[in-house]
Amino acid sequence: MQIWRQPSDIPADLAGSVVTIGVFDGVHKGHRAVITEAVRQARERDLPCIVLTFNPHPATVHNPGLTVPLVISVEDRMRRLEALNVDATYLQHYTLDYSTATAREFVVDQILGQLKARAVVVGEDARFGSGNEGDVETLSDLADELGFEATVVRDLRDDSGRRWSSTWLREILDRGDVKAASKVLGRLHRLRGEVVHGHKRGRELGFPTANLQASSAGVVPKDGVYAGWLVRTVPGMKAVENLPAAISIGTNPQFNGEGRTVEAHVLGRADLDLYGEKVAIDLVSYLRPMVTFNSVEELLERMDEDLRQTALALGVPVSGRVDPEQVTAGTDVRRQTP
């Protein structure tokens, strides 16, 4: 999939396309229904399918004091779009100046002018143009006037009638309900980041962890302990490992920690040296809240149970603590891979 960031990136010989428009944060099932229809129409017409998406999130540009954490990183958004057989994505840098275009100007100048759209596919809630003045009726009127085809894909909803949306996903994740989030996403919720050095307390207790800074990982669910998978590309190889992990999210109140972190302990592994690697963490289920115990011994007992519950949730053999003397991360011992 090609990624365009400015008009000069668009091939000069682009003669037509099918375009879909949206932030598509999370690329959840509702988004995929729209994108899949755009891809279908593009193949039917023998044209490229182009996604016009935006970064940063428009809401944060119009409301600088508002924090809208992305459900997934922009990098993962690009990967998800590529997996849906999108031919090109125009990643529009969203600014206040860009947002001043009227709905008509947006369609005429960018959708038809730059992207050469012969057909446009959107969801029911599509809005565009200055002040979000344009909606699906506006798009239909412009299609009739300017000679392109407009298709509106009906929203997907849950059993209660609520529309699947990125806003709803954030609410679900704020509750820590990663199982419900996976139903909306159609896959496990993923965090991504670089493994950084921590305080190494887990290593000393027999639970070495790969630490990600929560602020850079994406939408991080509420504090607690989770079962999931640490996903990494083996250095020097194209192979991907999915490693069962007990995951702690929070400030580590047992040791008066400051700042939220995401820490993943790979079950039964003392030989992993992940420092500096970019890894993903897929969250499967919420196990328990983050609490402070009366003693380290009580904490260890609870962590042993966390390992057991994690193994049961993931359907893998139960593993206990590792020998701290066998932990190789950050040492001169050559990294071992399975």
Protein Blocks (a to p, Z undefined) as FASTA:
>chain_A
ZZdfbfklpcfklgbdcddddfkgoiaaklmmmmmmmmmmmmmnopacddddddddfklm
mmmmbccddfbafklmmmmmmmnopabdcdddddfklmmpcfklmmmmmmmmmnopabdc
ddfklcedehhlacfklmmmmmmmnopacddddddddfkopacdfklmmmmmmnopaklm
mmmnopacdddddddddehlmmmnopacddddfklnopcddedddddddddddehiabdc
dddddddedjhlmnopghiadddddehiakbcfehiacddddfbdfbdcdddfbfklmmm
mmmmmmmmmmmmnopacdddddfklpmghpabdcddZZ
